[in-house]
Amino acid sequence: MNIRAFYRATKVENAQAPYDTIHLKVFYPGQISEGEIKINQEMIPVDSQHAPFPVVIFLSSFNCHPQMYEWLAVQLSERGMVVVTFSWVEKSFLGKVNMTPGINFQLWKPDTYATGSTSSTLAAIIAELEGLNSEGILAGMLDLEKIILGGHSAGGRIATENADPRFFPQVVAAFAYGSSSVALVTLGHEPRKILPLPDSRPLLLIGGTCDGLLARMNVHNGFPQDATIAVEQTFAQATSGGRDDSYLLLLEGANHFTICDPFDPTTSRPFLDFPATQPEDEIRSLMAETIGLFIDGHVRQQPTAFDKLKELLNNGHPLIKSFERK
């Protein structure tokens, strides 16, 4: 399978120029047949054997370029999925200009949380996907009733908060790394508060035992400086479970930016992180396999995926600190 990608741009409703355009990169399984490729051809035909494809929309962390997550996008596409990464530079209500996953901070406040989508970008991205499914190389190839949201850090939070049929009924699962639903004291919440997640779709939360960024942020919101407590408390309090499709996976030795490869230290906040203590390429391999099997089982309904996922998470893997399911 040959993974290919192309670019698109779309506008964000109610955003003001020049901060009103999202740039998307769409990864898809391609198929190259010798003798059929022309010298000036850029769009490689789709390998349609797995179509219609479920779609993964991946939301980056603050000031983390989507290129840092291409390794994951490629590996998920190799499993027969279409994956969308995107970049959006916006000017926030605080007057700061950042690359963000698109957060409606007004809906993170105590009196408005869970009353609407906290994402400023997902509606525009899904509309663009509908256009791609109606014409062009991916026409008729996308299963837009099977959209999976994934993300890192703040992007992971937006992914898990918006796996909600009230806002996006076509979203059927979510996964996140280095993310929690800890309420921000700066927005008026009381300390040590965990905000509820929709909890109506399969959910995979992944954390690292050396996540220095989450550990330091905890202190500002009333928690001890601990690398995993925010993720653990999110799983314990923000989700009720009962369907055996909610997972918590803690990875030994992974820090906040282990998911990023190659990592760009110039715009994010690596100086707040703890050093990783295990080989990060091996951690990423385990991470990708877990996410892939989670989607294969709970979204694509592949019976063998459940057995493989169970075996992977319960065989005493040296990079797994702990695993819970409910």
C-alpha positions as CSV (number, residue, x, y, z in Angstrom):
1,M,0.0,0.0,0.0
2,N,1.3,3.4,-1.0
3,I,0.1,6.2,1.3
4,R,-0.5,9.5,-0.5
5,A,-1.8,12.9,0.6
6,F,-3.1,16.1,-0.8
7,Y,-3.9,19.6,0.6
8,R,-7.0,21.6,0.9
9,A,-8.0,24.9,2.5
10,T,-11.3,26.0,4.0
11,K,-12.7,28.9,5.9
12,V,-13.7,29.0,9.5
13,E,-17.1,30.6,10.0
14,N,-17.1,33.8,12.1
15,A,-13.3,34.0,12.1
16,Q,-11.8,37.3,10.9
17,A,-9.1,37.6,8.2
18,P,-6.3,36.8,8.0
19,Y,-7.0,34.2,10.7
20,D,-9.9,32.6,9.0
21,T,-8.4,29.8,7.0
22,I,-7.6,26.2,7.9
23,H,-5.1,24.2,5.9
24,L,-5.8,20.5,5.7
25,K,-3.6,17.5,4.7
26,V,-5.6,14.5,3.7
27,F,-3.8,11.1,3.8
28,Y,-5.3,8.1,1.9
29,P,-4.3,4.6,0.8
30,G,-3.0,4.8,-2.8
31,Q,-2.3,2.3,-5.4
32,I,0.4,2.7,-8.0
33,S,0.3,0.5,-11.1
34,E,3.4,0.4,-13.2
35,G,3.0,1.8,-16.7
36,E,-0.1,3.8,-15.7
37,I,1.6,6.7,-13.9
38,K,2.4,9.8,-16.0
39,I,5.4,11.9,-15.4
40,N,3.4,15.0,-14.4
41,Q,0.8,13.0,-12.3
42,E,0.5,14.1,-8.7
43,M,-2.8,12.4,-7.6
44,I,-2.2,8.7,-7.3
45,P,-5.4,6.5,-7.6
46,V,-7.1,5.3,-4.4
47,D,-6.6,1.8,-3.3
48,S,-10.4,1.1,-2.9
49,Q,-10.3,-2.4,-1.5
50,H,-11.0,-1.0,2.0
51,A,-13.5,1.7,0.9
52,P,-15.6,3.3,2.1
53,F,-12.9,4.5,4.5
54,P,-13.6,5.6,8.1
55,V,-12.1,9.1,8.6
56,V,-9.8,10.1,11.4
57,I,-9.5,13.8,12.2
58,F,-6.4,14.5,14.3
59,L,-6.2,17.7,16.3
60,S,-2.7,19.0,17.2
61,S,-1.6,20.5,20.5
62,F,-0.9,24.3,20.8
63,N,1.9,25.4,18.6
64,C,2.6,21.9,17.4
65,H,2.8,21.7,13.6
66,P,0.7,18.8,12.2
67,Q,3.8,17.4,10.5
68,M,4.8,16.1,14.0
69,Y,1.9,13.7,13.8
70,E,2.4,12.5,10.2
71,W,4.0,9.3,11.4
72,L,0.7,8.3,13.0
73,A,-1.4,9.5,10.1
74,V,0.6,7.3,7.8
75,Q,0.4,4.2,10.0
76,L,-3.4,4.6,10.4
77,S,-3.8,5.1,6.6
78,E,-1.9,1.9,6.1
79,R,-4.6,0.1,8.0
80,G,-7.2,1.4,5.5
81,M,-8.3,4.8,6.8
82,V,-8.4,8.3,5.6
83,V,-6.7,10.7,8.0
84,V,-6.9,14.4,8.1
85,T,-4.4,16.7,9.9
86,F,-4.7,20.4,9.8
87,S,-3.1,23.7,10.8
88,W,-4.8,26.8,11.9
89,V,-3.1,30.0,13.1
90,E,-5.6,32.1,15.0
91,K,-5.8,35.1,17.3
92,S,-7.3,34.1,20.6
93,F,-9.6,36.2,22.8
94,L,-6.5,36.9,24.9
95,G,-4.9,38.6,21.9
96,K,-2.3,35.9,21.4
97,V,-1.5,34.5,18.0
98,N,-0.9,30.7,18.0
99,M,-1.3,27.6,16.0
100,T,-4.2,25.9,17.7
101,P,-6.7,23.0,17.3
102,G,-9.4,25.6,17.5
103,I,-11.0,26.1,21.0
104,N,-14.1,28.0,21.9
105,F,-12.9,29.1,25.3
106,Q,-16.3,30.6,26.1
107,L,-17.7,27.1,26.2
108,W,-15.1,26.0,28.7
109,K,-16.5,28.3,31.4
110,P,-18.6,27.0,34.3
111,D,-22.0,28.2,33.1
112,T,-21.6,27.2,29.5
113,Y,-19.6,23.9,29.4
114,A,-21.3,21.1,27.5
115,T,-24.0,23.4,26.1
116,G,-22.3,23.5,22.7
117,S,-19.3,22.3,20.7
118,T,-16.0,23.5,22.2
119,S,-14.4,23.2,18.7
120,S,-14.0,26.2,16.3
121,T,-12.8,24.0,13.5
122,L,-14.6,20.6,13.3
123,A,-17.7,21.9,11.5
124,A,-15.6,23.4,8.8
125,I,-13.4,20.3,8.4
126,I,-16.4,18.0,8.2
127,A,-18.1,20.2,5.6
128,E,-14.9,20.0,3.5
129,L,-14.9,16.2,3.9
130,E,-18.5,16.2,2.5
131,G,-17.2,18.1,-0.5
132,L,-14.3,15.6,-1.0
133,N,-16.8,12.8,-0.9
134,S,-18.9,14.3,-3.6
135,E,-16.3,15.0,-6.2
136,G,-12.6,14.4,-6.9
137,I,-10.3,11.4,-6.2
138,L,-12.1,10.4,-2.9
139,A,-15.6,10.8,-4.3
140,G,-17.8,8.1,-2.8
141,M,-14.8,6.7,-0.9
142,L,-15.5,8.2,2.6
143,D,-17.7,6.7,5.3
144,L,-18.7,10.0,6.9
145,E,-20.9,8.2,9.3
146,K,-17.7,6.8,10.8
147,I,-15.6,9.8,11.9
148,I,-13.0,9.3,14.6
149,L,-11.6,12.2,16.5
150,G,-8.1,12.0,17.9
151,G,-5.7,14.5,19.3
152,H,-2.7,15.5,21.5
153,S,-2.9,17.6,24.6
154,A,-5.4,20.4,24.0
155,G,-6.3,18.8,20.7
156,G,-7.0,15.6,22.5
157,R,-9.3,17.4,24.9
158,I,-11.3,18.9,22.0
159,A,-11.4,15.4,20.4
160,T,-12.9,13.8,23.5
161,E,-15.3,16.6,24.3
162,N,-16.8,16.6,20.9
163,A,-17.4,12.9,20.5
164,D,-20.9,13.9,21.3
165,P,-23.9,13.0,19.1
166,R,-25.6,16.3,20.1
167,F,-23.0,18.2,18.2
168,F,-21.5,15.7,15.7
169,P,-23.7,12.6,15.3
170,Q,-21.3,11.2,12.7
171,V,-18.4,11.0,15.2
172,V,-18.3,7.4,16.5
173,A,-15.2,7.2,18.7
174,A,-12.3,9.3,20.1
175,F,-8.8,8.9,21.3
176,A,-6.3,11.3,23.0
177,Y,-2.8,11.4,24.2
178,G,-1.5,13.7,27.0
179,S,-4.9,15.1,27.6
180,S,-7.4,15.5,30.5
181,S,-10.7,17.2,31.3
182,V,-9.3,19.1,34.3
183,A,-11.3,22.4,34.7
184,L,-9.2,25.5,34.4
185,V,-9.2,27.7,37.5
186,T,-8.4,30.7,35.3
187,L,-11.8,30.4,33.6
188,G,-13.6,30.5,37.0
189,H,-13.8,26.8,37.9
190,E,-13.1,25.6,41.4
191,P,-9.8,23.7,42.0
192,R,-9.5,20.0,41.5
193,K,-12.6,19.8,39.3
194,I,-12.9,17.2,36.5
195,L,-15.4,18.1,33.8
196,P,-17.6,15.4,32.4
197,L,-17.0,14.0,28.9
198,P,-19.9,12.9,26.6
199,D,-19.2,9.2,27.4
200,S,-21.5,7.9,24.7
201,R,-18.9,6.7,22.3
202,P,-15.8,4.4,22.5
203,L,-12.9,6.3,24.1
204,L,-9.2,5.7,24.4
205,L,-7.2,7.8,26.8
206,I,-3.4,7.5,26.8
207,G,-1.0,9.1,29.2
208,G,2.7,9.0,29.9
209,T,4.5,8.5,33.2
210,C,6.9,11.3,32.4
211,D,4.4,13.9,31.2
212,G,6.0,17.0,32.7
213,L,3.6,19.5,31.0
214,L,0.5,17.9,32.5
215,A,2.3,17.6,35.9
216,R,3.1,21.3,36.0
217,M,-0.3,22.4,34.8
218,N,-1.9,20.3,37.5
219,V,-0.5,22.6,40.2
220,H,-2.3,25.6,38.7
221,N,-5.6,23.7,39.0
222,G,-5.3,22.3,42.5
223,F,-3.8,18.9,41.8
224,P,-0.4,17.7,42.9
225,Q,2.5,17.8,40.5
226,D,2.0,14.3,39.2
227,A,2.4,13.1,35.6
228,T,-0.6,10.9,35.4
229,I,-3.2,12.0,38.0
230,A,-5.1,14.2,35.6
231,V,-5.5,11.5,33.0
232,E,-6.4,8.9,35.7
233,Q,-9.0,11.2,37.3
234,T,-10.5,12.0,33.9
235,F,-11.0,8.3,33.3
236,A,-12.3,7.7,36.8
237,Q,-14.7,10.7,37.0
238,A,-15.5,12.0,33.6
239,T,-16.6,8.7,32.1
240,S,-19.1,6.2,33.6
241,G,-18.2,3.3,31.4
242,G,-20.3,0.1,31.6
243,R,-19.9,-0.8,27.9
244,D,-16.3,-2.1,28.0
245,D,-15.4,0.4,25.3
246,S,-13.6,3.0,27.4
247,Y,-9.8,2.5,27.9
248,L,-7.1,4.1,30.0
249,L,-3.5,3.2,29.0
250,L,-0.5,4.6,30.8
251,L,2.8,4.3,28.9
252,E,6.0,3.8,30.9
253,G,8.6,6.5,30.3
254,A,6.6,8.6,27.8
255,N,6.6,12.3,28.2
256,H,4.2,15.0,26.9
257,F,5.8,15.2,23.4
258,T,6.7,11.6,22.9
259,I,3.8,11.5,20.3
260,C,5.6,14.1,18.2
261,D,8.1,12.9,15.6
262,P,10.0,14.8,14.4
263,F,9.6,17.2,17.3
264,D,10.0,21.0,16.8
265,P,11.2,22.5,20.1
266,T,11.1,26.1,18.9
267,T,7.4,26.9,19.3
268,S,5.9,24.4,21.8
269,R,7.0,24.1,25.5
270,P,9.5,21.3,25.8
271,F,11.3,23.2,28.7
272,L,8.3,22.3,30.9
273,D,8.5,18.6,30.1
274,F,10.2,15.8,31.9
275,P,12.8,13.6,30.0
276,A,11.5,10.4,28.4
277,T,13.0,7.4,30.1
278,Q,12.2,4.7,27.5
279,P,12.9,4.5,23.8
280,E,10.4,6.8,22.2
281,D,10.2,5.1,18.8
282,E,9.1,1.9,20.6
283,I,6.5,3.8,22.6
284,R,5.1,5.4,19.4
285,S,5.0,2.0,17.8
286,L,2.9,0.6,20.7
287,M,0.8,3.8,20.7
288,A,0.0,3.4,17.0
289,E,-0.8,-0.3,17.3
290,T,-3.2,0.3,20.2
291,I,-5.0,3.2,18.5
292,G,-5.3,1.2,15.3
293,L,-6.7,-1.9,17.0
294,F,-9.1,0.3,19.0
295,I,-10.5,1.7,15.8
296,D,-10.5,-1.6,14.0
297,G,-12.5,-3.2,16.8
298,H,-14.9,-0.5,17.9
299,V,-15.5,1.3,14.6
300,R,-14.7,-1.2,11.8
301,Q,-16.1,-4.1,13.8
302,Q,-13.3,-6.4,13.0
303,P,-13.7,-9.4,15.4
304,T,-10.0,-10.3,15.5
305,A,-9.1,-6.7,16.6
306,F,-10.6,-7.2,20.0
307,D,-8.5,-10.3,20.7
308,K,-5.4,-8.6,19.4
309,L,-6.1,-5.5,21.5
310,K,-6.7,-7.6,24.6
311,E,-3.5,-9.6,24.0
312,L,-1.5,-6.5,23.5
313,L,-2.7,-4.7,26.6
314,N,-2.7,-7.7,29.0
315,N,0.5,-9.5,28.2
316,G,2.8,-7.6,30.6
317,H,4.4,-5.4,27.9
318,P,7.4,-3.6,29.5
319,L,6.2,-0.2,28.1
320,I,2.7,-0.4,29.7
321,K,2.6,0.9,33.2
322,S,-1.1,0.2,33.7
323,F,-4.2,-0.5,31.7
324,E,-7.9,-0.1,32.7
325,R,-11.1,-0.8,30.8
326,K,-14.7,-0.2,31.7
